[in-house]
Amino acid sequence: MTKRNHMTIQTRQALDEVELKANQPGSTSSRSSSAQQVPASEVPLQVQMALEALRQTPEVRYELVERIRAEIEAGTYQIDNMLIARKLLGIS
């Protein structure tokens, strides 16, 4: 599992937890010991914004990842060093 996949899974799990807690009555306003208080009226908006950000996160192209992984393992994957350098420098 790649680092990006792991982060996407963690993000989805966190969103699920927030959504679950937001649907429980008195879950946000009744906790005075938490370090960060969020008004109950803002929770649905924050959940909605987080879900929208998650929807805009591109999915992993597993077929491409597997093809490249197989090429690397076979020793046939070709790297264009000049292309990488141009992209790092922002040159087309």
PyMOL Python script that loads the backbone (N, CA, C, O; Angstrom):
from pymol import cmd

cmd.read_pdbstr("""\
ATOM      1  N   MET A   1       0.851  -1.168   0.000  1.00  0.00           N
ATOM      2  CA  MET A   1       0.000   0.000   0.000  1.00  0.00           C
ATOM      3  C   MET A   1       0.898   1.234   0.000  1.00  0.00           C
ATOM      4  O   MET A   1       1.828   1.344   0.800  1.00  0.00           O
ATOM      5  N   THR A   2       0.606   2.147  -0.902  1.00  0.00           N
ATOM      6  CA  THR A   2       1.426   3.350  -0.979  1.00  0.00           C
ATOM      7  C   THR A   2       1.064   4.315   0.132  1.00  0.00           C
ATOM      8  O   THR A   2       0.021   4.189   0.774  1.00  0.00           O
ATOM      9  N   LYS A   3       1.948   5.283   0.346  1.00  0.00           N
ATOM     10  CA  LYS A   3       1.714   6.278   1.393  1.00  0.00           C
ATOM     11  C   LYS A   3       0.445   7.069   1.091  1.00  0.00           C
ATOM     12  O   LYS A   3      -0.321   7.391   1.999  1.00  0.00           O
ATOM     13  N   ARG A   4       0.222   7.383  -0.195  1.00  0.00           N
ATOM     14  CA  ARG A   4      -0.961   8.148  -0.581  1.00  0.00           C
ATOM     15  C   ARG A   4      -2.231   7.348  -0.321  1.00  0.00           C
ATOM     16  O   ARG A   4      -3.217   7.886   0.183  1.00  0.00           O
ATOM     17  N   ASN A   5      -2.204   6.051  -0.668  1.00  0.00           N
ATOM     18  CA  ASN A   5      -3.361   5.195  -0.403  1.00  0.00           C
ATOM     19  C   ASN A   5      -3.647   5.138   1.086  1.00  0.00           C
ATOM     20  O   ASN A   5      -4.800   5.220   1.511  1.00  0.00           O
ATOM     21  N   HIS A   6      -2.586   4.996   1.880  1.00  0.00           N
ATOM     22  CA  HIS A   6      -2.744   4.920   3.331  1.00  0.00           C
ATOM     23  C   HIS A   6      -3.364   6.210   3.864  1.00  0.00           C
ATOM     24  O   HIS A   6      -4.235   6.173   4.733  1.00  0.00           O
ATOM     25  N   MET A   7      -2.911   7.352   3.339  1.00  0.00           N
ATOM     26  CA  MET A   7      -3.457   8.632   3.786  1.00  0.00           C
ATOM     27  C   MET A   7      -4.919   8.770   3.375  1.00  0.00           C
ATOM     28  O   MET A   7      -5.729   9.301   4.135  1.00  0.00           O
ATOM     29  N   THR A   8      -5.266   8.293   2.174  1.00  0.00           N
ATOM     30  CA  THR A   8      -6.650   8.357   1.723  1.00  0.00           C
ATOM     31  C   THR A   8      -7.532   7.503   2.619  1.00  0.00           C
ATOM     32  O   THR A   8      -8.632   7.918   2.983  1.00  0.00           O
ATOM     33  N   ILE A   9      -7.064   6.319   2.977  1.00  0.00           N
ATOM     34  CA  ILE A   9      -7.833   5.443   3.860  1.00  0.00           C
ATOM     35  C   ILE A   9      -8.001   6.092   5.223  1.00  0.00           C
ATOM     36  O   ILE A   9      -9.091   6.069   5.794  1.00  0.00           O
ATOM     37  N   GLN A  10      -6.915   6.677   5.755  1.00  0.00           N
ATOM     38  CA  GLN A  10      -6.998   7.345   7.051  1.00  0.00           C
ATOM     39  C   GLN A  10      -7.963   8.523   6.987  1.00  0.00           C
ATOM     40  O   GLN A  10      -8.726   8.751   7.925  1.00  0.00           O
ATOM     41  N   THR A  11      -7.935   9.267   5.892  1.00  0.00           N
ATOM     42  CA  THR A  11      -8.835  10.411   5.738  1.00  0.00           C
ATOM     43  C   THR A  11     -10.278   9.945   5.725  1.00  0.00           C
ATOM     44  O   THR A  11     -11.134  10.541   6.379  1.00  0.00           O
ATOM     45  N   ARG A  12     -10.548   8.889   4.986  1.00  0.00           N
ATOM     46  CA  ARG A  12     -11.921   8.371   4.930  1.00  0.00           C
ATOM     47  C   ARG A  12     -12.379   7.868   6.295  1.00  0.00           C
ATOM     48  O   ARG A  12     -13.526   8.085   6.687  1.00  0.00           O
ATOM     49  N   GLN A  13     -11.491   7.202   7.015  1.00  0.00           N
ATOM     50  CA  GLN A  13     -11.852   6.714   8.345  1.00  0.00           C
ATOM     51  C   GLN A  13     -12.131   7.879   9.284  1.00  0.00           C
ATOM     52  O   GLN A  13     -13.075   7.834  10.073  1.00  0.00           O
ATOM     53  N   ALA A  14     -11.316   8.914   9.200  1.00  0.00           N
ATOM     54  CA  ALA A  14     -11.524  10.086  10.051  1.00  0.00           C
ATOM     55  C   ALA A  14     -12.841  10.764   9.715  1.00  0.00           C
ATOM     56  O   ALA A  14     -13.565  11.200  10.611  1.00  0.00           O
ATOM     57  N   LEU A  15     -13.156  10.856   8.430  1.00  0.00           N
ATOM     58  CA  LEU A  15     -14.422  11.463   8.025  1.00  0.00           C
ATOM     59  C   LEU A  15     -15.604  10.639   8.515  1.00  0.00           C
ATOM     60  O   LEU A  15     -16.615  11.191   8.950  1.00  0.00           O
ATOM     61  N   ASP A  16     -15.476   9.317   8.446  1.00  0.00           N
ATOM     62  CA  ASP A  16     -16.546   8.457   8.947  1.00  0.00           C
ATOM     63  C   ASP A  16     -16.768   8.685  10.438  1.00  0.00           C
ATOM     64  O   ASP A  16     -17.907   8.743  10.901  1.00  0.00           O
ATOM     65  N   GLU A  17     -15.671   8.812  11.188  1.00  0.00           N
ATOM     66  CA  GLU A  17     -15.787   9.058  12.629  1.00  0.00           C
ATOM     67  C   GLU A  17     -16.450  10.400  12.906  1.00  0.00           C
ATOM     68  O   GLU A  17     -17.320  10.502  13.770  1.00  0.00           O
ATOM     69  N   VAL A  18     -16.036  11.427  12.171  1.00  0.00           N
ATOM     70  CA  VAL A  18     -16.615  12.763  12.370  1.00  0.00           C
ATOM     71  C   VAL A  18     -18.094  12.740  12.040  1.00  0.00           C
ATOM     72  O   VAL A  18     -18.908  13.310  12.767  1.00  0.00           O
ATOM     73  N   GLU A  19     -18.443  12.079  10.939  1.00  0.00           N
ATOM     74  CA  GLU A  19     -19.843  12.017  10.534  1.00  0.00           C
ATOM     75  C   GLU A  19     -20.671  11.257  11.572  1.00  0.00           C
ATOM     76  O   GLU A  19     -21.789  11.663  11.893  1.00  0.00           O
ATOM     77  N   LEU A  20     -20.130  10.166  12.092  1.00  0.00           N
ATOM     78  CA  LEU A  20     -20.828   9.385  13.110  1.00  0.00           C
ATOM     79  C   LEU A  20     -21.041  10.215  14.367  1.00  0.00           C
ATOM     80  O   LEU A  20     -22.137  10.228  14.928  1.00  0.00           O
ATOM     81  N   LYS A  21     -19.990  10.911  14.813  1.00  0.00           N
ATOM     82  CA  LYS A  21     -20.100  11.742  16.010  1.00  0.00           C
ATOM     83  C   LYS A  21     -21.037  12.919  15.790  1.00  0.00           C
ATOM     84  O   LYS A  21     -21.732  13.339  16.715  1.00  0.00           O
ATOM     85  N   ALA A  22     -21.063  13.451  14.581  1.00  0.00           N
ATOM     86  CA  ALA A  22     -21.931  14.590  14.288  1.00  0.00           C
ATOM     87  C   ALA A  22     -23.401  14.188  14.355  1.00  0.00           C
ATOM     88  O   ALA A  22     -24.262  15.015  14.655  1.00  0.00           O
ATOM     89  N   ASN A  23     -23.682  12.933  14.080  1.00  0.00           N
ATOM     90  CA  ASN A  23     -25.065  12.461  14.096  1.00  0.00           C
ATOM     91  C   ASN A  23     -25.540  12.055  15.487  1.00  0.00           C
ATOM     92  O   ASN A  23     -26.725  11.780  15.678  1.00  0.00           O
ATOM     93  N   GLN A  24     -24.631  12.013  16.461  1.00  0.00           N
ATOM     94  CA  GLN A  24     -25.017  11.670  17.826  1.00  0.00           C
ATOM     95  C   GLN A  24     -25.454  12.935  18.550  1.00  0.00           C
ATOM     96  O   GLN A  24     -24.737  13.935  18.526  1.00  0.00           O
ATOM     97  N   PRO A  25     -26.614  12.910  19.191  1.00  0.00           N
ATOM     98  CA  PRO A  25     -27.097  14.111  19.871  1.00  0.00           C
ATOM     99  C   PRO A  25     -26.173  14.541  21.003  1.00  0.00           C
ATOM    100  O   PRO A  25     -25.748  13.721  21.817  1.00  0.00           O
ATOM    101  N   GLY A  26     -25.868  15.833  21.045  1.00  0.00           N
ATOM    102  CA  GLY A  26     -25.067  16.412  22.119  1.00  0.00           C
ATOM    103  C   GLY A  26     -23.616  16.005  22.114  1.00  0.00           C
ATOM    104  O   GLY A  26     -22.920  16.201  23.110  1.00  0.00           O
ATOM    105  N   SER A  27     -23.133  15.439  21.012  1.00  0.00           N
ATOM    106  CA  SER A  27     -21.769  14.927  21.017  1.00  0.00           C
ATOM    107  C   SER A  27     -20.721  16.024  21.042  1.00  0.00           C
ATOM    108  O   SER A  27     -19.660  15.831  21.635  1.00  0.00           O
ATOM    109  N   THR A  28     -20.973  17.156  20.427  1.00  0.00           N
ATOM    110  CA  THR A  28     -19.947  18.195  20.357  1.00  0.00           C
ATOM    111  C   THR A  28     -20.059  19.173  21.507  1.00  0.00           C
ATOM    112  O   THR A  28     -19.054  19.526  22.125  1.00  0.00           O
ATOM    113  N   SER A  29     -21.267  19.614  21.801  1.00  0.00           N
ATOM    114  CA  SER A  29     -21.426  20.656  22.806  1.00  0.00           C
ATOM    115  C   SER A  29     -21.277  20.144  24.233  1.00  0.00           C
ATOM    116  O   SER A  29     -21.008  20.935  25.136  1.00  0.00           O
ATOM    117  N   SER A  30     -21.444  18.835  24.464  1.00  0.00           N
ATOM    118  CA  SER A  30     -21.387  18.320  25.829  1.00  0.00           C
ATOM    119  C   SER A  30     -19.969  18.027  26.298  1.00  0.00           C
ATOM    120  O   SER A  30     -19.782  17.726  27.477  1.00  0.00           O
ATOM    121  N   ARG A  31     -18.983  18.098  25.450  1.00  0.00           N
ATOM    122  CA  ARG A  31     -17.608  17.797  25.828  1.00  0.00           C
ATOM    123  C   ARG A  31     -16.852  19.084  26.105  1.00  0.00           C
ATOM    124  O   ARG A  31     -16.542  19.841  25.185  1.00  0.00           O
ATOM    125  N   SER A  32     -16.557  19.331  27.376  1.00  0.00           N
ATOM    126  CA  SER A  32     -15.823  20.542  27.716  1.00  0.00           C
ATOM    127  C   SER A  32     -14.337  20.283  27.858  1.00  0.00           C
ATOM    128  O   SER A  32     -13.554  21.232  27.911  1.00  0.00           O
ATOM    129  N   SER A  33     -13.922  19.015  27.922  1.00  0.00           N
ATOM    130  CA  SER A  33     -12.507  18.712  28.125  1.00  0.00           C
ATOM    131  C   SER A  33     -11.719  18.626  26.828  1.00  0.00           C
ATOM    132  O   SER A  33     -10.494  18.519  26.865  1.00  0.00           O
ATOM    133  N   SER A  34     -12.384  18.670  25.692  1.00  0.00           N
ATOM    134  CA  SER A  34     -11.638  18.547  24.442  1.00  0.00           C
ATOM    135  C   SER A  34     -10.843  19.815  24.176  1.00  0.00           C
ATOM    136  O   SER A  34     -11.260  20.913  24.545  1.00  0.00           O
ATOM    137  N   ALA A  35      -9.699  19.653  23.533  1.00  0.00           N
ATOM    138  CA  ALA A  35      -8.788  20.777  23.301  1.00  0.00           C
ATOM    139  C   ALA A  35      -9.372  21.784  22.329  1.00  0.00           C
ATOM    140  O   ALA A  35      -9.114  22.982  22.446  1.00  0.00           O
ATOM    141  N   GLN A  36     -10.154  21.315  21.374  1.00  0.00           N
ATOM    142  CA  GLN A  36     -10.705  22.218  20.372  1.00  0.00           C
ATOM    143  C   GLN A  36     -12.219  22.050  20.342  1.00  0.00           C
ATOM    144  O   GLN A  36     -12.723  20.970  20.034  1.00  0.00           O
ATOM    145  N   GLN A  37     -12.933  23.106  20.657  1.00  0.00           N
ATOM    146  CA  GLN A  37     -14.389  23.066  20.655  1.00  0.00           C
ATOM    147  C   GLN A  37     -14.909  23.561  19.308  1.00  0.00           C
ATOM    148  O   GLN A  37     -14.477  24.601  18.809  1.00  0.00           O
ATOM    149  N   VAL A  38     -15.827  22.817  18.734  1.00  0.00           N
ATOM    150  CA  VAL A  38     -16.468  23.214  17.489  1.00  0.00           C
ATOM    151  C   VAL A  38     -17.953  23.304  17.770  1.00  0.00           C
ATOM    152  O   VAL A  38     -18.555  22.336  18.234  1.00  0.00           O
ATOM    153  N   PRO A  39     -18.558  24.460  17.494  1.00  0.00           N
ATOM    154  CA  PRO A  39     -20.002  24.569  17.715  1.00  0.00           C
ATOM    155  C   PRO A  39     -20.755  23.505  16.917  1.00  0.00           C
ATOM    156  O   PRO A  39     -20.396  23.194  15.782  1.00  0.00           O
ATOM    157  N   ALA A  40     -21.792  22.959  17.523  1.00  0.00           N
ATOM    158  CA  ALA A  40     -22.560  21.885  16.887  1.00  0.00           C
ATOM    159  C   ALA A  40     -23.112  22.311  15.537  1.00  0.00           C
ATOM    160  O   ALA A  40     -23.254  21.480  14.640  1.00  0.00           O
ATOM    161  N   SER A  41     -23.423  23.582  15.378  1.00  0.00           N
ATOM    162  CA  SER A  41     -23.977  24.053  14.110  1.00  0.00           C
ATOM    163  C   SER A  41     -22.945  24.038  12.987  1.00  0.00           C
ATOM    164  O   SER A  41     -23.318  24.026  11.814  1.00  0.00           O
ATOM    165  N   GLU A  42     -21.649  24.038  13.325  1.00  0.00           N
ATOM    166  CA  GLU A  42     -20.606  24.046  12.301  1.00  0.00           C
ATOM    167  C   GLU A  42     -20.176  22.644  11.880  1.00  0.00           C
ATOM    168  O   GLU A  42     -19.560  22.486  10.826  1.00  0.00           O
ATOM    169  N   VAL A  43     -20.484  21.638  12.668  1.00  0.00           N
ATOM    170  CA  VAL A  43     -20.029  20.280  12.379  1.00  0.00           C
ATOM    171  C   VAL A  43     -20.547  19.780  11.031  1.00  0.00           C
ATOM    172  O   VAL A  43     -19.749  19.279  10.238  1.00  0.00           O
ATOM    173  N   PRO A  44     -21.844  19.892  10.731  1.00  0.00           N
ATOM    174  CA  PRO A  44     -22.302  19.404   9.426  1.00  0.00           C
ATOM    175  C   PRO A  44     -21.612  20.113   8.259  1.00  0.00           C
ATOM    176  O   PRO A  44     -21.316  19.485   7.243  1.00  0.00           O
ATOM    177  N   LEU A  45     -21.357  21.401   8.395  1.00  0.00           N
ATOM    178  CA  LEU A  45     -20.678  22.141   7.336  1.00  0.00           C
ATOM    179  C   LEU A  45     -19.251  21.633   7.169  1.00  0.00           C
ATOM    180  O   LEU A  45     -18.783  21.448   6.045  1.00  0.00           O
ATOM    181  N   GLN A  46     -18.563  21.408   8.276  1.00  0.00           N
ATOM    182  CA  GLN A  46     -17.193  20.906   8.202  1.00  0.00           C
ATOM    183  C   GLN A  46     -17.148  19.497   7.620  1.00  0.00           C
ATOM    184  O   GLN A  46     -16.249  19.168   6.845  1.00  0.00           O
ATOM    185  N   VAL A  47     -18.106  18.681   7.988  1.00  0.00           N
ATOM    186  CA  VAL A  47     -18.179  17.325   7.436  1.00  0.00           C
ATOM    187  C   VAL A  47     -18.410  17.407   5.939  1.00  0.00           C
ATOM    188  O   VAL A  47     -17.768  16.693   5.168  1.00  0.00           O
ATOM    189  N   GLN A  48     -19.322  18.270   5.524  1.00  0.00           N
ATOM    190  CA  GLN A  48     -19.620  18.433   4.101  1.00  0.00           C
ATOM    191  C   GLN A  48     -18.378  18.905   3.339  1.00  0.00           C
ATOM    192  O   GLN A  48     -18.090  18.408   2.251  1.00  0.00           O
ATOM    193  N   MET A  49     -17.648  19.859   3.910  1.00  0.00           N
ATOM    194  CA  MET A  49     -16.440  20.362   3.257  1.00  0.00           C
ATOM    195  C   MET A  49     -15.375  19.269   3.165  1.00  0.00           C
ATOM    196  O   MET A  49     -14.688  19.151   2.150  1.00  0.00           O
ATOM    197  N   ALA A  50     -15.243  18.480   4.216  1.00  0.00           N
ATOM    198  CA  ALA A  50     -14.263  17.393   4.208  1.00  0.00           C
ATOM    199  C   ALA A  50     -14.640  16.327   3.185  1.00  0.00           C
ATOM    200  O   ALA A  50     -13.774  15.806   2.483  1.00  0.00           O
ATOM    201  N   LEU A  51     -15.914  16.003   3.099  1.00  0.00           N
ATOM    202  CA  LEU A  51     -16.366  15.021   2.113  1.00  0.00           C
ATOM    203  C   LEU A  51     -16.126  15.521   0.695  1.00  0.00           C
ATOM    204  O   LEU A  51     -15.732  14.744  -0.174  1.00  0.00           O
ATOM    205  N   GLU A  52     -16.356  16.800   0.451  1.00  0.00           N
ATOM    206  CA  GLU A  52     -16.125  17.374  -0.874  1.00  0.00           C
ATOM    207  C   GLU A  52     -14.639  17.325  -1.223  1.00  0.00           C
ATOM    208  O   GLU A  52     -14.276  17.008  -2.356  1.00  0.00           O
ATOM    209  N   ALA A  53     -13.784  17.636  -0.257  1.00  0.00           N
ATOM    210  CA  ALA A  53     -12.339  17.559  -0.494  1.00  0.00           C
ATOM    211  C   ALA A  53     -11.930  16.124  -0.811  1.00  0.00           C
ATOM    212  O   ALA A  53     -11.076  15.894  -1.668  1.00  0.00           O
ATOM    213  N   LEU A  54     -12.530  15.172  -0.130  1.00  0.00           N
ATOM    214  CA  LEU A  54     -12.229  13.767  -0.379  1.00  0.00           C
ATOM    215  C   LEU A  54     -12.691  13.351  -1.770  1.00  0.00           C
ATOM    216  O   LEU A  54     -11.997  12.606  -2.462  1.00  0.00           O
ATOM    217  N   ARG A  55     -13.854  13.828  -2.176  1.00  0.00           N
ATOM    218  CA  ARG A  55     -14.361  13.495  -3.517  1.00  0.00           C
ATOM    219  C   ARG A  55     -13.438  14.028  -4.606  1.00  0.00           C
ATOM    220  O   ARG A  55     -13.316  13.422  -5.670  1.00  0.00           O
ATOM    221  N   GLN A  56     -12.795  15.145  -4.348  1.00  0.00           N
ATOM    222  CA  GLN A  56     -11.913  15.744  -5.347  1.00  0.00           C
ATOM    223  C   GLN A  56     -10.527  15.107  -5.364  1.00  0.00           C
ATOM    224  O   GLN A  56      -9.729  15.380  -6.261  1.00  0.00           O
ATOM    225  N   THR A  57     -10.237  14.259  -4.379  1.00  0.00           N
ATOM    226  CA  THR A  57      -8.953  13.566  -4.338  1.00  0.00           C
ATOM    227  C   THR A  57      -8.952  12.501  -5.423  1.00  0.00           C
ATOM    228  O   THR A  57      -9.842  11.651  -5.462  1.00  0.00           O
ATOM    229  N   PRO A  58      -7.958  12.540  -6.303  1.00  0.00           N
ATOM    230  CA  PRO A  58      -7.950  11.561  -7.399  1.00  0.00           C
ATOM    231  C   PRO A  58      -7.753  10.145  -6.884  1.00  0.00           C
ATOM    232  O   PRO A  58      -7.003   9.903  -5.938  1.00  0.00           O
ATOM    233  N   GLU A  59      -8.438   9.226  -7.523  1.00  0.00           N
ATOM    234  CA  GLU A  59      -8.295   7.822  -7.178  1.00  0.00           C
ATOM    235  C   GLU A  59      -6.977   7.309  -7.740  1.00  0.00           C
ATOM    236  O   GLU A  59      -6.451   7.862  -8.706  1.00  0.00           O
ATOM    237  N   VAL A  60      -6.458   6.279  -7.150  1.00  0.00           N
ATOM    238  CA  VAL A  60      -5.214   5.680  -7.612  1.00  0.00           C
ATOM    239  C   VAL A  60      -5.523   4.829  -8.838  1.00  0.00           C
ATOM    240  O   VAL A  60      -6.497   4.077  -8.855  1.00  0.00           O
ATOM    241  N   ARG A  61      -4.697   4.955  -9.847  1.00  0.00           N
ATOM    242  CA  ARG A  61      -4.863   4.144 -11.053  1.00  0.00           C
ATOM    243  C   ARG A  61      -4.093   2.841 -10.846  1.00  0.00           C
ATOM    244  O   ARG A  61      -2.925   2.721 -11.215  1.00  0.00           O
ATOM    245  N   TYR A  62      -4.777   1.876 -10.248  1.00  0.00           N
ATOM    246  CA  TYR A  62      -4.137   0.628  -9.846  1.00  0.00           C
ATOM    247  C   TYR A  62      -3.518  -0.127 -11.023  1.00  0.00           C
ATOM    248  O   TYR A  62      -2.464  -0.746 -10.876  1.00  0.00           O
ATOM    249  N   GLU A  63      -4.170  -0.079 -12.193  1.00  0.00           N
ATOM    250  CA  GLU A  63      -3.631  -0.785 -13.350  1.00  0.00           C
ATOM    251  C   GLU A  63      -2.273  -0.211 -13.732  1.00  0.00           C
ATOM    252  O   GLU A  63      -1.335  -0.956 -14.015  1.00  0.00           O
ATOM    253  N   LEU A  64      -2.172   1.118 -13.740  1.00  0.00           N
ATOM    254  CA  LEU A  64      -0.912   1.772 -14.080  1.00  0.00           C
ATOM    255  C   LEU A  64       0.160   1.457 -13.036  1.00  0.00           C
ATOM    256  O   LEU A  64       1.307   1.172 -13.381  1.00  0.00           O
ATOM    257  N   VAL A  65      -0.218   1.509 -11.772  1.00  0.00           N
ATOM    258  CA  VAL A  65       0.730   1.219 -10.696  1.00  0.00           C
ATOM    259  C   VAL A  65       1.255  -0.209 -10.826  1.00  0.00           C
ATOM    260  O   VAL A  65       2.458  -0.441 -10.702  1.00  0.00           O
ATOM    261  N   GLU A  66       0.372  -1.155 -11.071  1.00  0.00           N
ATOM    262  CA  GLU A  66       0.787  -2.553 -11.192  1.00  0.00           C
ATOM    263  C   GLU A  66       1.670  -2.769 -12.415  1.00  0.00           C
ATOM    264  O   GLU A  66       2.635  -3.531 -12.354  1.00  0.00           O
ATOM    265  N   ARG A  67       1.346  -2.101 -13.535  1.00  0.00           N
ATOM    266  CA  ARG A  67       2.160  -2.239 -14.743  1.00  0.00           C
ATOM    267  C   ARG A  67       3.568  -1.711 -14.500  1.00  0.00           C
ATOM    268  O   ARG A  67       4.550  -2.354 -14.871  1.00  0.00           O
ATOM    269  N   ILE A  68       3.666  -0.546 -13.878  1.00  0.00           N
ATOM    270  CA  ILE A  68       4.978   0.046 -13.602  1.00  0.00           C
ATOM    271  C   ILE A  68       5.744  -0.807 -12.596  1.00  0.00           C
ATOM    272  O   ILE A  68       6.949  -1.011 -12.743  1.00  0.00           O
ATOM    273  N   ARG A  69       5.052  -1.303 -11.578  1.00  0.00           N
ATOM    274  CA  ARG A  69       5.706  -2.166 -10.588  1.00  0.00           C
ATOM    275  C   ARG A  69       6.295  -3.406 -11.265  1.00  0.00           C
ATOM    276  O   ARG A  69       7.420  -3.807 -10.968  1.00  0.00           O
ATOM    277  N   ALA A  70       5.528  -4.009 -12.177  1.00  0.00           N
ATOM    278  CA  ALA A  70       6.004  -5.199 -12.883  1.00  0.00           C
ATOM    279  C   ALA A  70       7.215  -4.864 -13.752  1.00  0.00           C
ATOM    280  O   ALA A  70       8.164  -5.646 -13.817  1.00  0.00           O
ATOM    281  N   GLU A  71       7.190  -3.702 -14.423  1.00  0.00           N
ATOM    282  CA  GLU A  71       8.325  -3.290 -15.244  1.00  0.00           C
ATOM    283  C   GLU A  71       9.566  -3.055 -14.384  1.00  0.00           C
ATOM    284  O   GLU A  71      10.671  -3.428 -14.777  1.00  0.00           O
ATOM    285  N   ILE A  72       9.393  -2.444 -13.224  1.00  0.00           N
ATOM    286  CA  ILE A  72      10.530  -2.203 -12.326  1.00  0.00           C
ATOM    287  C   ILE A  72      11.118  -3.531 -11.867  1.00  0.00           C
ATOM    288  O   ILE A  72      12.336  -3.708 -11.878  1.00  0.00           O
ATOM    289  N   GLU A  73      10.258  -4.466 -11.461  1.00  0.00           N
ATOM    290  CA  GLU A  73      10.736  -5.768 -11.004  1.00  0.00           C
ATOM    291  C   GLU A  73      11.438  -6.536 -12.116  1.00  0.00           C
ATOM    292  O   GLU A  73      12.395  -7.269 -11.865  1.00  0.00           O
ATOM    293  N   ALA A  74      10.954  -6.362 -13.357  1.00  0.00           N
ATOM    294  CA  ALA A  74      11.562  -7.054 -14.491  1.00  0.00           C
ATOM    295  C   ALA A  74      12.812  -6.334 -14.993  1.00  0.00           C
ATOM    296  O   ALA A  74      13.557  -6.877 -15.809  1.00  0.00           O
ATOM    297  N   GLY A  75      13.042  -5.119 -14.510  1.00  0.00           N
ATOM    298  CA  GLY A  75      14.206  -4.353 -14.948  1.00  0.00           C
ATOM    299  C   GLY A  75      14.026  -3.692 -16.294  1.00  0.00           C
ATOM    300  O   GLY A  75      15.005  -3.312 -16.936  1.00  0.00           O
ATOM    301  N   THR A  76      12.775  -3.549 -16.734  1.00  0.00           N
ATOM    302  CA  THR A  76      12.518  -2.963 -18.054  1.00  0.00           C
ATOM    303  C   THR A  76      11.937  -1.555 -17.991  1.00  0.00           C
ATOM    304  O   THR A  76      11.668  -0.956 -19.032  1.00  0.00           O
ATOM    305  N   TYR A  77      11.741  -1.026 -16.806  1.00  0.00           N
ATOM    306  CA  TYR A  77      11.164   0.315 -16.669  1.00  0.00           C
ATOM    307  C   TYR A  77      12.209   1.356 -17.044  1.00  0.00           C
ATOM    308  O   TYR A  77      13.302   1.383 -16.479  1.00  0.00           O
ATOM    309  N   GLN A  78      11.867   2.206 -17.997  1.00  0.00           N
ATOM    310  CA  GLN A  78      12.781   3.238 -18.486  1.00  0.00           C
ATOM    311  C   GLN A  78      12.414   4.582 -17.874  1.00  0.00           C
ATOM    312  O   GLN A  78      11.252   4.990 -17.895  1.00  0.00           O
ATOM    313  N   ILE A  79      13.412   5.263 -17.332  1.00  0.00           N
ATOM    314  CA  ILE A  79      13.196   6.565 -16.707  1.00  0.00           C
ATOM    315  C   ILE A  79      13.789   7.643 -17.599  1.00  0.00           C
ATOM    316  O   ILE A  79      14.936   7.531 -18.033  1.00  0.00           O
ATOM    317  N   ASP A  80      13.016   8.686 -17.873  1.00  0.00           N
ATOM    318  CA  ASP A  80      13.488   9.827 -18.654  1.00  0.00           C
ATOM    319  C   ASP A  80      13.965  10.893 -17.675  1.00  0.00           C
ATOM    320  O   ASP A  80      13.175  11.694 -17.177  1.00  0.00           O
ATOM    321  N   ASN A  81      15.269  10.889 -17.406  1.00  0.00           N
ATOM    322  CA  ASN A  81      15.832  11.819 -16.427  1.00  0.00           C
ATOM    323  C   ASN A  81      15.611  13.281 -16.802  1.00  0.00           C
ATOM    324  O   ASN A  81      15.367  14.114 -15.929  1.00  0.00           O
ATOM    325  N   MET A  82      15.693  13.595 -18.080  1.00  0.00           N
ATOM    326  CA  MET A  82      15.498  14.981 -18.523  1.00  0.00           C
ATOM    327  C   MET A  82      14.052  15.420 -18.285  1.00  0.00           C
ATOM    328  O   MET A  82      13.810  16.555 -17.876  1.00  0.00           O
ATOM    329  N   LEU A  83      13.105  14.539 -18.534  1.00  0.00           N
ATOM    330  CA  LEU A  83      11.699  14.866 -18.298  1.00  0.00           C
ATOM    331  C   LEU A  83      11.455  15.123 -16.815  1.00  0.00           C
ATOM    332  O   LEU A  83      10.756  16.069 -16.453  1.00  0.00           O
ATOM    333  N   ILE A  84      12.020  14.294 -15.972  1.00  0.00           N
ATOM    334  CA  ILE A  84      11.877  14.483 -14.524  1.00  0.00           C
ATOM    335  C   ILE A  84      12.487  15.813 -14.104  1.00  0.00           C
ATOM    336  O   ILE A  84      11.883  16.559 -13.333  1.00  0.00           O
ATOM    337  N   ALA A  85      13.675  16.112 -14.604  1.00  0.00           N
ATOM    338  CA  ALA A  85      14.341  17.376 -14.263  1.00  0.00           C
ATOM    339  C   ALA A  85      13.506  18.569 -14.715  1.00  0.00           C
ATOM    340  O   ALA A  85      13.355  19.541 -13.974  1.00  0.00           O
ATOM    341  N   ARG A  86      12.963  18.497 -15.935  1.00  0.00           N
ATOM    342  CA  ARG A  86      12.127  19.605 -16.434  1.00  0.00           C
ATOM    343  C   ARG A  86      10.897  19.804 -15.560  1.00  0.00           C
ATOM    344  O   ARG A  86      10.531  20.938 -15.249  1.00  0.00           O
ATOM    345  N   LYS A  87      10.265  18.719 -15.166  1.00  0.00           N
ATOM    346  CA  LYS A  87       9.070  18.840 -14.324  1.00  0.00           C
ATOM    347  C   LYS A  87       9.415  19.397 -12.949  1.00  0.00           C
ATOM    348  O   LYS A  87       8.660  20.198 -12.398  1.00  0.00           O
ATOM    349  N   LEU A  88      10.540  18.983 -12.396  1.00  0.00           N
ATOM    350  CA  LEU A  88      10.962  19.511 -11.100  1.00  0.00           C
ATOM    351  C   LEU A  88      11.247  21.006 -11.164  1.00  0.00           C
ATOM    352  O   LEU A  88      10.989  21.739 -10.210  1.00  0.00           O
ATOM    353  N   LEU A  89      11.783  21.450 -12.302  1.00  0.00           N
ATOM    354  CA  LEU A  89      12.113  22.863 -12.473  1.00  0.00           C
ATOM    355  C   LEU A  89      10.952  23.679 -13.025  1.00  0.00           C
ATOM    356  O   LEU A  89      11.037  24.904 -13.115  1.00  0.00           O
ATOM    357  N   GLY A  90       9.872  23.005 -13.395  1.00  0.00           N
ATOM    358  CA  GLY A  90       8.708  23.703 -13.930  1.00  0.00           C
ATOM    359  C   GLY A  90       8.889  24.134 -15.371  1.00  0.00           C
ATOM    360  O   GLY A  90       8.246  25.080 -15.826  1.00  0.00           O
ATOM    361  N   ILE A  91       9.759  23.448 -16.090  1.00  0.00           N
ATOM    362  CA  ILE A  91      10.014  23.755 -17.496  1.00  0.00           C
ATOM    363  C   ILE A  91       9.214  22.780 -18.344  1.00  0.00           C
ATOM    364  O   ILE A  91       9.201  21.580 -18.067  1.00  0.00           O
ATOM    365  N   SER A  92       8.548  23.283 -19.371  1.00  0.00           N
ATOM    366  CA  SER A  92       7.746  22.405 -20.236  1.00  0.00           C
ATOM    367  C   SER A  92       8.596  21.607 -21.183  1.00  0.00           C
ATOM    368  O   SER A  92       8.070  20.823 -21.973  1.00  0.00           O
TER     369      SER A  92
END
""", "prot")
cmd.dss("prot")
cmd.show_as("cartoon", "prot")
cmd.util.cbc("prot")
cmd.orient("prot")
